Amino acid sequence: MTVSGTVTDETGEGLIGVNVFEESGLKGTTTDATGNFNLEVSANAIIVFSMIGFETLKFPAPPYGRLNVMMIEGVQLKEIVVTALGVERDAASLSYSVTKISAQPLTVSRENNIANGLSGQVAGVNVAGLATGPAGSSRIVIRGHHSISRDNQPLYVVDGLPIDNTNLGNANTNGGQDWGDGISSISPDDIESIQILKGANAAALYGSRAANGVILITSKKGAAGIFGVEINSNLTLEEPLVLHDWQRAYGQGWVAFKPASADDAYSSNWFHYGPKLDGEPTIQFDGIERPYEDAGDAFKQFYETGRTLTNSLALTGGAEKINFRFGFTNLENKAIIPNSGLDRRSLTLSLNAQPAKRLTASFNIRYINQEVKNRSQLAASPLNPNYSVGILPINTPYNALKGPNGDGSTTEGNEFSFVGNPYINNPFWIINHVRNKDDKNRFIGVGELKYDLNGWLYALLRVGRDQYTIRRTEITPIGTSFLPGGGMNEANIKNTETNTDAWIGSKHIFENGFGYDIMIGGSRRDAAFELLSISGQNFLIPDLNSITNLSNVTNNYGLWKRRSNAVFSTAQFSWKSLLYLNLTGRQEWFSTLPKDDNTLFYPSAGLSFVFSELDKMPNWLSFGKWRFSYAQVSGDVDPYSLALNYNLRASGHLGLPLGQVANTTVPDEALHPALASELETGFDLRFLNGRVGLDLSLYRQHTRKDLVVSAISNTSGFDARFVKDGEVKNLGIEVNLHLVPIKKENWLWETNLNFAKNDNEVINLGADATTIELARSSNDVPVAFIHNEVGQPASVIKGFEYKRDDAGNIIIGADGVPLQGDLVVLGNGVHDFTGGWSNTLHWKNFSFNFLLDFKTGAKVFSGSNAFATLTGRHKMTLPGREEGYISPGVTESGEPNEVLIDPLFLITYWSILPGRIAEPFVYDASYIKLRQASLTWRMPTNWLENIKLKDIEISLTGRNLLLLFSNIPNVDPESAFQNGNAQGLEMFSVPPVRTFGFNLRARI
């Protein structure tokens, strides 16, 4: 039978998100935005209503099918959460840590990439939004780096379907672009909740892909018997949060002299060792005399006010045995870099039906179309406009770079170059002539059939597919200074993945209090990736941007496929809601492993003891649980790693095809993946009727036999080889504290403080290796590197330090410049302490929310500051400009340094230092940010009666509003541009933005 109704609080307002489920646990739902629900239940069922902050209520199913319920505030002892494979469980029964987040706040103070919205909200979840623009990737690491060389990000699962989150292009320290990731396609408007499975025990049922945790996303659904319309409109304005604060006293010049000719100005245009600005006419790079004065901040003139407009429409409704939700979201972004931005359109359909008495069906379909225009080049790339603007002389007006045509071009149509280095391009040329565009079409669909054989036994089948295609075009026009003939790249990418899961489950609670919940099933995954690209240089006919209009053309084709099959089982045994034993096992077979050794088994076991259910517990203890778990997870290896593979060279030889070995890493026919084990224990405590809550987790994670890719001499014909003895360890603590300091008739104040500390250590790199380089700073300042090193955390910054004597004094060479010391570890590139403090205050129809996000324990090598020092823009180059400079320190003989560097030679001193020593440019990357704030007014319901609206909410919002604490000058601490494991480098990224805006939500 079908039971429907409305759930309200004591004031009569509908409650959203109340868990409504049959006590047997076989069926459940949640209330919609107005408190309505619809649930198919068995005859004589007991229906349970639960929600955090309210007492749990139970009612027998009414014979007439209608049940209206009023929830009473109090402690909530039964909370339903989604676990692995989409199975719903009582949170009290779990032996591992799970965090649930409502998606509704993410639609108010929103990010283009929903993963960035998790920053500061969950203990142990380290979120880093890359500084690459509005369509950039996000990097999430849960409980530290688990692997030395493999991706350390979690698995994303949407409505039970694992989705692809591959980063399809990553900048390196010498340039490139971030081409986005998979999770950025998902719109928050269609999400009901997000749950994070942190540990191996929580994720073991997903097998190899879940070794780094799982982020479960549950979509919104319709409700039977009610037709509703929801409209959400969000507008934000964006500006850079941090801009460079360079010295503004001394202008362009080589050695304390102004440029004497246009050629002199052209060749010295990125050096700022001229005299003090005096306002006198001085010739510049274009032969025009202009005042030798501060011409204004080029950064403020270059970056525009960005804008993002997001509109969504959702229709919900249904009858007794069918309900639906249809949603459409349109996002239009104009980025802070001119002529760049993002457009994304999303269509979703959720359909739930009961086609037969014991059969239920659900379907969730998403289609996303995304167009990104002119993603910014990054780091020391010649086409990075942030780099070009960063080195512009203080006395050169930014608009002077427009040239005679006003668009960065000459009268002949070539680049209007402003500096002698051809690899530093005019920013107007970049934004007006250089082009790149990528179009992405993505389909995510999952269908599920569930058949209840009787009241305690059921069977379930789920099939899903995630597929996307990308068309990418890049055009460097004729006349570009470093590529006069121009060039073009075209690429088509297709990625498909199909997952099938099927299982039989049984669940029952006996009269003596003993209960069980058992599942046995199997799964299959098929994945394929295909790349077809063609590129060339030197256009034959000007202004014809066609790949067939190039004189030098090469092509590339790549294809890989993989398959895995698995059987799994999970069993939960309970006794009187007091004691729970959880067991899981998964046996998986991989197509990428050797045929005679291609299977792995992942076990997990956990215990949950709800001691608050014992007799004679104190009244002030509302709920108390101790949990303990152990699990192992592993995985496969990349396709085609076992043997030599061949392909055809695009160019061939004398018109004939020419084959070559495709491998760049020496293959190994006996490869076997790493094995990661994890122990976790913790407490969940609630006091004073739920007004105080403490959740504490301790864990120890150990990865053994990790595959390490180690560089070898390329004279072997390969670049690297596999080493099988990598070892990594993580030890950590996670704390979440929940308080309700004020709870009165019209006032409510809720606050949550979370923090986590993770100690990561690389134990072994295999063979005799003690350190492996992952990345390095740019060629302009090649003094810093990212390494994995034995005895250190993963992704440490190594660099050349100052040479010092035994007393710690810096040793100065005969030229007056500090001497280079050893190559040493200067810091960790990944924060080891993360946290957030969120507060929500309610007063009548108003609510105010803010979130502080903080991190410590990491450092960053700032290429921007190092390069600004080399060119004389950094304020640290100001001492001695008039009287000369004596570098503090001692000579090699131990005497105080007295070498006076004449102002004429300061350019030599400051250009040598960044190319010799990294230490002064490695900064503490700790920060505190006002991550978000919102003020919401909910219109009184009696005002809406005449206009036939159910609800209207108006919010003023902001994200990344203030950088409250930072130790890095001139750049934002979150200015990383790499999505991979090599963290800790920064150089002229797209500035992270602060946003201001409003959100309007109306329901009909």
Secondary structure, 3 states (H helix, E strand, C coil): CEEEEEEECCCCCECCCCEEEECCCCCEEECCCCCEEEEECCCCCEEEEECCCECCEEEECCCCCECCEECCECCCCCCEEECHHHCEEEHHHCCCCEEEEECHHHHHCCCCCHHHHHCCCCCCEEEEECCCCCCCCEEEEECCCCCCCCCCCCEEEECCEEECCCCCCCCECCECCCCCCCHHHCCHHHEEEEEEECCHHHHHHHHHHHCCCEEEEEECCCCCCCCEEEEEEEEEEEEECCCCCCCCCECCECCCCCCCCHHHHHHCCCCECCCECCCCEEECCCCCEEECCCCCCHHHHHCCCEEEEEEEEEEEEEECCEEEEEEEEEEEEECCCCCCEEEEEEEEEEEEEEEECCEEEEEEEEEEEEEEECCCCCCCCCCCHHHHHHCCCCCCCHHHHHCCCCCCECCCCCECCCCCCCCCCCHHHHHHCCEEEEEEEEEEEEEEEEEECCCCEEEEEEEEEEEEEEEEEEEECCCECCECCCEEEEEEEEEEEEEEEEEEEEEEECCCCEEEEEEEEEEEEEEEEEEEEEEEEEECCCCCCCHHHEEEEEEEEEEEEEEEEEEEEEEEEEECCCEEEEEEEEEEEECCCCHHHCEEEEEEEEEEECHHHCCCCCCCEEEEEEEEEEEEEECCCCCCCCCCCEEECCCCECCECCEEECCCEECCCCCCCCEEEEEEEEEEEEECCCCEEEEEEEEEEEEEEEEEEEECCHHHCCCEEEEEEEEEEEEEEEEEEEEEEEECCCEEEEEEEEEEEEEEEEEEECCCCCEEEEEECCCCCCCEEEEEECCCCCCEEEEEEECECCCCCEEECCCCCECEEEEEEEEECCCCEEEEEEEEEEECCEEEEEEEEEEECCEEEEHHHHHHHHHCCCHHHCCCCCCCECCCCECCCCCECCCCECHHHHHHHHHHHHHHCCHHHEEECCEEEEEEEEEEEECCHHHHHHHCCCEEEEEEEEEEEEEEEECCCCCCCCCCCCCCCCCCEECCCCCCEEEEEEEEEEEC
